[in-house]
Amino acid sequence: MKVTREGRSFTLDVAADGEGLVSHAGAGLLAESADRVGLTGALSAGLAGVRGRRGRHDPGRVMRDLAVMLADGGDCLSDLRVVRDQQPLFGVVASDTTAFRLIDRVATEPGLLDALRAARAKARERAWELGARPAEIVIDVDATLIGAHSEKEGAAGTFRGGFGFHPLLAFLDGSRESLAGILRAGNAGANTAADHITVVDAALEQIPQEIVKDAPIVVRTDSAGATHEFLDYLREGRIGYLCGLDLSEGVRRAILDLPENAWVPALRQDGSERDGAQVAELTDHLDLTAWPEGSRVIVRRERPHPGAQLSFTDHDGHRFLATLTDQPGNPAEIERRHRARANAEDRVRCAKQTGLDNLPFREFALNEVWLELSLIASDLTVWTQALTLTGELALCEPKTLRYRLLHTAGRLAFHARRATLRIQRTWPWATELAAAFQRLAALPPPTG
């Protein structure tokens, strides 16, 4: 085997005699972030009753290590070894058996799963105090499919002909945080109002209560959320909504009856006009008395991209999308804001890169705990990015973050009761990783 240096080729010899080398050195940033935002302490406090008198491992630390493992790219319990084998960075890490026993106990003892959620909410409050709070509260609700390749409790046939689960998730758009999720069987309905209410309730419990009480909140969904029961629930809670609306016969007829001068240019996300797309308001052309008072319907038409197939609901070469909302303002701006719900698809993809794509256990209750661990890992990732990184690294997806920072190798050097983690100086993101650790160290430690 040959290697190169400064354009010259060298024959490679391999010797197992190195010292102080650690792989995944950047993942230490995740563990320290969990400590700095108070996540580790909150998990320890919430699970304090689980630890036996002679227990070696703090349950909160075990849960933190599992979250770090998932954020680092693991997707099954045995991947905890990636953290365990880096003891100089992460300390003593529980065995797979110990971690499984803890997950099993959280799944079976009443109140422990809620304790995990409460710990995450407490850590979120501190992360927001440190600077991770979004400018506005916009909650995106979306469902996704997770395949199962063996018989698992709750797995069932899905509407796409697959087999697995159909969880419903809630994300915070401005900060990319994963607020809540409920695990459901694969044949769960897309427009089940009770499930939408449950996941929004859980999402609101993740937000500091003074913000829930005083700040404007908007929930965005696709057409599955446009049910009378769900929107009445939002109205009762003084929560705004932006929902997709099915193109019923009455809606299609109203669209076709609109005069051409009713259409105005649609807007891109940067506020500029979008070529080939227009927006109009249908509110005065529909009977909306069954919906909450003040409801409006905004419709968008656009020319589909080349090669796209039109459906029978399309007309004159246009594709139509309708939005049901109670938000005031310019129809084009409202439609632009609802279209930003596409960010939820990015959040789902990131969640699946952070443990959600594989539910590893046979028992449904254990997989519910795994889903919660995935949400913790997702939040830990975005908090670390918000508090320690800048530019593209503060916004990149998990796979990119792992390649550039988390999986970076380093050498630990010890001298005079100090340890230095040395990163290869030619690594393109070495300076950014070192700066991230420095910013993290400057954050005040949690109190209490």
C-alpha positions as semicolon CSV with decimal commas, in nm:
position;residue;x (nm);y (nm);z (nm)
1;M;0,000;0,000;0,000
2;K;0,123;0,348;-0,087
3;V;0,053;0,683;0,077
4;T;0,144;1,032;-0,042
5;R;0,297;1,337;0,122
6;E;0,375;1,659;-0,059
7;G;0,333;1,479;-0,390
8;R;0,575;1,197;-0,305
9;S;0,472;0,834;-0,274
10;F;0,578;0,623;0,025
11;T;0,544;0,254;0,105
12;L;0,322;0,215;0,411
13;D;0,416;0,013;0,719
14;V;0,148;-0,039;0,987
15;A;0,238;-0,072;1,355
16;A;-0,001;-0,110;1,649
17;D;0,209;0,098;1,889
18;G;0,042;0,441;1,889
19;E;-0,054;0,615;2,212
20;G;-0,320;0,873;2,295
21;L;-0,510;0,836;1,968
22;V;-0,889;0,872;1,982
23;S;-1,138;0,840;1,700
24;H;-1,470;1,029;1,697
25;A;-1,297;1,299;1,900
26;G;-1,552;1,557;1,790
27;A;-1,830;1,356;1,952
28;G;-1,691;1,474;2,283
29;L;-1,850;1,806;2,188
30;L;-2,193;1,641;2,210
31;A;-2,129;1,489;2,554
32;E;-2,000;1,816;2,694
33;S;-2,293;2,006;2,541
34;A;-2,532;1,769;2,717
35;D;-2,362;1,854;3,045
36;R;-2,355;2,230;2,980
37;V;-2,722;2,263;2,892
38;G;-2,814;2,058;3,198
39;L;-2,945;1,758;3,005
40;T;-2,726;1,508;3,188
41;G;-2,817;1,647;3,528
42;A;-3,188;1,661;3,446
43;L;-3,183;1,300;3,326
44;S;-3,001;1,194;3,642
45;A;-3,255;1,373;3,862
46;G;-3,552;1,233;3,671
47;L;-3,422;0,878;3,690
48;A;-3,276;0,900;4,040
49;G;-3,515;0,637;4,172
50;V;-3,389;0,383;3,919
51;R;-3,033;0,365;4,047
52;G;-2,974;0,082;4,290
53;R;-2,785;0,130;4,612
54;R;-2,484;-0,050;4,467
55;G;-2,537;0,066;4,110
56;R;-2,218;0,156;3,927
57;H;-2,370;0,366;3,652
58;D;-2,575;0,683;3,688
59;P;-2,894;0,626;3,479
60;G;-2,879;0,984;3,354
61;R;-2,526;0,930;3,223
62;V;-2,634;0,608;3,054
63;M;-2,916;0,789;2,875
64;R;-2,679;1,070;2,780
65;D;-2,432;0,822;2,634
66;L;-2,710;0,655;2,435
67;A;-2,815;0,995;2,297
68;V;-2,454;1,079;2,208
69;M;-2,422;0,742;2,034
70;L;-2,734;0,809;1,823
71;A;-2,624;1,166;1,742
72;D;-2,288;1,023;1,639
73;G;-2,455;0,791;1,388
74;G;-2,539;0,473;1,580
75;D;-2,864;0,297;1,505
76;C;-2,875;0,001;1,744
77;L;-2,789;-0,070;2,105
78;S;-2,461;-0,244;2,027
79;D;-2,333;0,078;1,866
80;L;-2,288;0,209;2,219
81;R;-1,946;0,048;2,192
82;V;-1,835;0,342;1,978
83;V;-1,866;0,560;2,289
84;R;-1,750;0,291;2,532
85;D;-1,424;0,234;2,343
86;Q;-1,334;0,602;2,380
87;Q;-1,303;0,598;2,759
88;P;-1,047;0,881;2,778
89;L;-1,310;1,111;2,620
90;F;-1,634;0,979;2,767
91;G;-1,532;0,807;3,087
92;V;-1,670;0,471;3,192
93;V;-1,968;0,380;2,972
94;A;-2,229;0,118;3,059
95;S;-2,239;-0,220;2,889
96;D;-2,506;-0,302;2,633
97;T;-2,677;-0,521;2,892
98;T;-2,689;-0,243;3,150
99;A;-2,821;0,003;2,892
100;F;-3,091;-0,243;2,783
101;R;-3,202;-0,303;3,141
102;L;-3,241;0,073;3,187
103;I;-3,443;0,109;2,865
104;D;-3,660;-0,183;2,973
105;R;-3,722;-0,027;3,312
106;V;-3,814;0,310;3,161
107;A;-4,053;0,130;2,927
108;T;-4,227;-0,070;3,199
109;E;-4,236;0,154;3,508
110;P;-4,507;0,425;3,505
111;G;-4,378;0,780;3,489
112;L;-4,021;0,712;3,378
113;L;-4,080;0,789;3,010
114;D;-4,245;1,113;3,117
115;A;-3,937;1,181;3,330
116;L;-3,721;1,156;3,017
117;R;-3,946;1,406;2,843
118;A;-3,944;1,642;3,141
119;A;-3,563;1,631;3,151
120;R;-3,546;1,725;2,784
121;A;-3,788;2,014;2,841
122;K;-3,573;2,141;3,128
123;A;-3,260;2,121;2,914
124;R;-3,441;2,302;2,632
125;E;-3,527;2,589;2,865
126;R;-3,161;2,631;2,958
127;A;-3,045;2,595;2,596
128;W;-3,282;2,877;2,504
129;E;-3,147;3,089;2,788
130;L;-2,798;3,035;2,646
131;G;-2,904;3,155;2,301
132;A;-3,074;2,869;2,114
133;R;-3,428;3,012;2,133
134;P;-3,600;3,060;1,795
135;A;-3,745;3,396;1,692
136;E;-4,099;3,257;1,667
137;I;-4,289;2,943;1,767
138;V;-4,402;2,756;1,456
139;I;-4,470;2,386;1,514
140;D;-4,468;2,152;1,214
141;V;-4,657;1,825;1,252
142;D;-4,579;1,545;1,011
143;A;-4,600;1,166;0,994
144;T;-4,347;0,928;0,846
145;L;-4,307;0,557;0,780
146;I;-4,047;0,334;0,943
147;G;-3,997;-0,010;0,797
148;A;-3,975;-0,328;1,002
149;H;-3,802;-0,635;0,862
150;S;-3,925;-0,877;1,128
151;E;-4,234;-0,933;1,339
152;K;-4,245;-0,652;1,594
153;E;-4,522;-0,554;1,827
154;G;-4,729;-0,281;1,664
155;A;-4,580;-0,325;1,317
156;A;-4,847;-0,345;1,048
157;G;-4,908;-0,288;0,682
158;T;-4,875;0,074;0,570
159;F;-5,073;0,274;0,316
160;R;-4,777;0,247;0,078
161;G;-4,779;-0,131;0,083
162;G;-4,488;-0,167;0,324
163;F;-4,472;-0,306;0,677
164;G;-4,370;-0,122;0,990
165;F;-4,466;0,185;1,194
166;H;-4,629;0,521;1,126
167;P;-4,511;0,768;1,395
168;L;-4,641;1,124;1,417
169;L;-4,381;1,391;1,494
170;A;-4,370;1,760;1,588
171;F;-4,077;1,989;1,506
172;L;-3,996;2,352;1,589
173;D;-3,927;2,519;1,257
174;G;-3,711;2,814;1,361
175;S;-3,459;2,612;1,563
176;R;-3,494;2,269;1,396
177;E;-3,566;2,108;1,734
178;S;-3,762;1,784;1,765
179;L;-4,036;1,862;2,013
180;A;-4,239;1,542;2,035
181;G;-4,330;1,215;1,872
182;I;-4,576;0,934;1,925
183;L;-4,511;0,584;1,797
184;R;-4,804;0,434;1,609
185;A;-4,879;0,113;1,427
186;G;-4,812;0,106;1,055
187;N;-5,183;0,111;0,975
188;A;-5,255;0,419;1,190
189;G;-5,466;0,680;1,013
190;A;-5,303;0,987;0,866
191;N;-5,581;1,225;0,972
192;T;-5,659;1,092;1,319
193;A;-5,743;1,408;1,515
194;A;-5,677;1,247;1,854
195;D;-5,318;1,168;1,753
196;H;-5,260;1,521;1,627
197;I;-5,393;1,660;1,955
198;T;-5,172;1,424;2,155
199;V;-4,853;1,516;1,972
200;V;-4,923;1,891;1,989
201;D;-4,996;1,861;2,362
202;A;-4,662;1,685;2,406
203;A;-4,488;1,950;2,193
204;L;-4,630;2,233;2,404
205;E;-4,503;2,063;2,720
206;Q;-4,152;2,086;2,573
207;I;-4,172;2,466;2,546
208;P;-4,120;2,687;2,854
209;Q;-4,466;2,753;2,989
210;E;-4,432;3,132;3,007
211;I;-4,370;3,127;2,631
212;V;-4,668;2,896;2,571
213;K;-4,881;3,136;2,771
214;D;-4,773;3,463;2,609
215;A;-4,610;3,405;2,270
216;P;-4,802;3,361;1,942
217;I;-4,795;2,995;1,836
218;V;-4,879;2,855;1,493
219;V;-4,916;2,489;1,399
220;R;-4,859;2,381;1,039
221;T;-4,976;2,050;0,893
222;D;-5,057;1,893;0,562
223;S;-5,419;1,814;0,474
224;A;-5,422;1,533;0,734
225;G;-5,449;1,801;1,001
226;A;-5,752;1,971;0,847
227;T;-6,009;1,806;1,073
228;H;-6,280;1,987;1,270
229;E;-6,181;1,829;1,600
230;F;-5,814;1,924;1,569
231;L;-5,874;2,282;1,454
232;D;-6,135;2,335;1,727
233;Y;-5,872;2,218;1,976
234;L;-5,619;2,468;1,837
235;R;-5,873;2,751;1,846
236;E;-5,960;2,670;2,209
237;G;-5,589;2,687;2,295
238;R;-5,546;3,020;2,109
239;I;-5,308;2,854;1,864
240;G;-5,305;2,958;1,499
241;Y;-5,306;2,708;1,215
242;L;-5,190;2,663;0,858
243;C;-5,319;2,336;0,710
244;G;-5,336;2,182;0,371
245;L;-5,691;2,139;0,239
246;D;-5,814;1,863;0,013
247;L;-5,938;1,978;-0,326
248;S;-6,302;1,879;-0,287
249;E;-6,553;1,932;-0,566
250;G;-6,665;2,260;-0,410
251;V;-6,307;2,389;-0,382
252;R;-6,225;2,291;-0,741
253;R;-6,540;2,460;-0,868
254;A;-6,456;2,779;-0,678
255;I;-6,104;2,778;-0,820
256;L;-6,225;2,746;-1,177
257;D;-6,479;3,026;-1,123
258;L;-6,211;3,275;-1,017
259;P;-6,147;3,556;-1,264
260;E;-5,794;3,584;-1,396
261;N;-5,736;3,915;-1,219
262;A;-5,789;3,743;-0,882
263;W;-5,450;3,575;-0,912
264;V;-5,133;3,745;-0,783
265;P;-4,772;3,623;-0,808
266;A;-4,666;3,364;-0,550
267;L;-4,361;3,438;-0,338
268;R;-4,039;3,249;-0,287
269;Q;-3,908;3,195;0,065
270;D;-3,683;3,501;0,026
271;G;-3,987;3,718;-0,058
272;S;-3,921;3,754;-0,429
273;E;-4,187;3,668;-0,687
274;R;-4,190;3,314;-0,819
275;D;-4,226;3,268;-1,194
276;G;-4,503;3,035;-1,307
277;A;-4,695;3,033;-0,977
278;Q;-4,987;3,246;-0,858
279;V;-5,199;3,276;-0,544
280;A;-5,563;3,372;-0,488
281;E;-5,805;3,379;-0,195
282;L;-6,115;3,158;-0,204
283;T;-6,266;3,257;0,129
284;D;-6,559;3,452;-0,013
285;H;-6,637;3,175;-0,263
286;L;-6,677;2,892;-0,009
287;D;-6,903;2,810;0,282
288;L;-6,659;2,793;0,576
289;T;-6,913;2,817;0,857
290;A;-6,828;2,463;0,977
291;W;-6,468;2,566;1,040
292;P;-6,351;2,794;1,324
293;E;-6,460;3,155;1,288
294;G;-6,221;3,360;1,078
295;S;-6,097;3,066;0,870
296;R;-5,965;3,146;0,524
297;V;-5,876;2,939;0,218
298;I;-5,580;3,037;0,003
299;V;-5,510;2,853;-0,321
300;R;-5,191;2,832;-0,523
301;R;-5,159;2,734;-0,888
302;E;-4,836;2,657;-1,067
303;R;-4,700;2,498;-1,378
304;P;-4,553;2,159;-1,278
305;H;-4,189;2,094;-1,352
306;P;-4,109;1,919;-1,682
307;G;-4,192;1,551;-1,670
308;A;-4,434;1,577;-1,376
309;Q;-4,763;1,395;-1,416
310;L;-5,083;1,593;-1,372
311;S;-5,383;1,448;-1,187
312;F;-5,754;1,474;-1,260
313;T;-5,780;1,762;-1,008
314;D;-5,544;1,975;-1,221
315;H;-5,681;2,203;-1,491
316;D;-5,541;2,383;-1,793
317;G;-5,191;2,259;-1,720
318;H;-5,189;2,398;-1,366
319;R;-5,139;2,216;-1,037
320;F;-5,344;2,349;-0,745
321;L;-5,274;2,345;-0,370
322;A;-5,512;2,485;-0,108
323;T;-5,435;2,613;0,243
324;L;-5,684;2,645;0,529
325;T;-5,576;2,903;0,787
326;D;-5,688;3,154;1,045
327;Q;-5,385;3,380;0,996
328;P;-5,433;3,743;0,892
329;G;-5,239;3,914;0,619
330;N;-5,149;3,904;0,252
331;P;-5,263;3,576;0,084
332;A;-4,929;3,539;-0,098
333;E;-4,736;3,580;0,227
334;I;-4,961;3,332;0,408
335;E;-4,917;3,076;0,129
336;R;-4,539;3,128;0,136
337;R;-4,536;3,070;0,509
338;H;-4,733;2,747;0,479
339;R;-4,514;2,621;0,197
340;A;-4,217;2,652;0,434
341;R;-4,369;2,350;0,608
342;A;-4,160;2,153;0,360
343;N;-3,883;2,203;0,617
344;A;-4,054;1,926;0,815
345;E;-3,939;1,678;0,551
346;D;-3,581;1,785;0,621
347;R;-3,641;1,740;0,995
348;V;-3,780;1,390;0,939
349;R;-3,477;1,300;0,728
350;C;-3,241;1,427;0,999
351;A;-3,434;1,235;1,266
352;K;-3,394;0,918;1,061
353;Q;-3,020;0,988;1,045
354;T;-3,024;1,009;1,426
355;G;-3,166;0,675;1,527
356;L;-3,529;0,697;1,417
357;D;-3,489;0,494;1,100
358;N;-3,438;0,173;1,296
359;L;-3,659;0,067;1,587
360;P;-3,444;-0,219;1,716
361;F;-3,664;-0,392;1,972
362;R;-3,948;-0,637;1,939
363;E;-4,162;-0,482;2,216
364;F;-4,359;-0,168;2,130
365;A;-4,290;-0,001;2,467
366;L;-3,913;-0,040;2,425
367;N;-3,932;0,119;2,081
368;E;-4,125;0,410;2,234
369;V;-3,825;0,472;2,459
370;W;-3,594;0,444;2,157
371;L;-3,802;0,706;1,975
372;E;-3,763;0,939;2,274
373;L;-3,386;0,878;2,276
374;S;-3,380;0,968;1,907
375;L;-3,558;1,296;1,983
376;I;-3,306;1,369;2,260
377;A;-3,020;1,299;2,018
378;S;-3,174;1,528;1,755
379;D;-3,214;1,809;2,006
380;L;-2,862;1,759;2,140
381;T;-2,727;1,793;1,787
382;V;-2,906;2,120;1,708
383;W;-2,828;2,268;2,052
384;T;-2,460;2,190;1,999
385;Q;-2,471;2,353;1,658
386;A;-2,656;2,661;1,781
387;L;-2,431;2,721;2,083
388;T;-2,089;2,627;1,949
389;L;-2,080;2,653;1,570
390;T;-2,121;2,923;1,307
391;G;-2,192;2,945;0,937
392;E;-2,269;2,630;0,741
393;L;-2,168;2,400;1,027
394;A;-2,438;2,551;1,247
395;L;-2,706;2,440;0,998
396;C;-2,574;2,129;0,825
397;E;-2,743;1,792;0,852
398;P;-2,616;1,518;1,086
399;K;-2,429;1,317;0,821
400;T;-2,232;1,623;0,715
401;L;-2,163;1,723;1,075
402;R;-2,028;1,376;1,152
403;Y;-1,789;1,374;0,860
404;R;-1,654;1,722;0,921
405;L;-1,641;1,732;1,301
406;L;-1,780;1,446;1,509
407;H;-1,579;1,163;1,352
408;T;-1,254;1,357;1,347
409;A;-0,963;1,171;1,505
410;G;-0,724;1,335;1,748
411;R;-0,443;1,270;1,991
412;L;-0,475;1,320;2,364
413;A;-0,161;1,460;2,523
414;F;-0,123;1,489;2,901
415;H;0,111;1,726;3,081
416;A;0,111;1,886;3,427
417;R;-0,243;1,780;3,514
418;R;-0,370;1,918;3,184
419;A;-0,494;1,730;2,878
420;T;-0,482;1,863;2,523
421;L;-0,677;1,717;2,233
422;R;-0,469;1,773;1,923
423;I;-0,648;1,775;1,587
424;Q;-0,458;1,733;1,261
425;R;-0,392;2,092;1,155
426;T;-0,444;2,018;0,785
427;W;-0,797;1,888;0,844
428;P;-1,023;2,145;0,672
429;W;-1,243;2,195;0,978
430;A;-0,981;2,161;1,254
431;T;-0,999;2,530;1,345
432;E;-1,379;2,523;1,364
433;L;-1,374;2,216;1,591
434;A;-1,122;2,373;1,827
435;A;-1,325;2,697;1,835
436;A;-1,641;2,499;1,914
437;F;-1,480;2,342;2,220
438;Q;-1,364;2,688;2,330
439;R;-1,712;2,838;2,294
440;L;-1,858;2,547;2,489
441;A;-1,607;2,590;2,770
442;A;-1,706;2,958;2,793
443;L;-2,070;2,876;2,862
444;P;-2,169;2,896;3,228
445;P;-2,227;2,556;3,390
446;P;-2,582;2,471;3,496
447;T;-2,688;2,551;3,851
448;G;-2,893;2,327;4,076
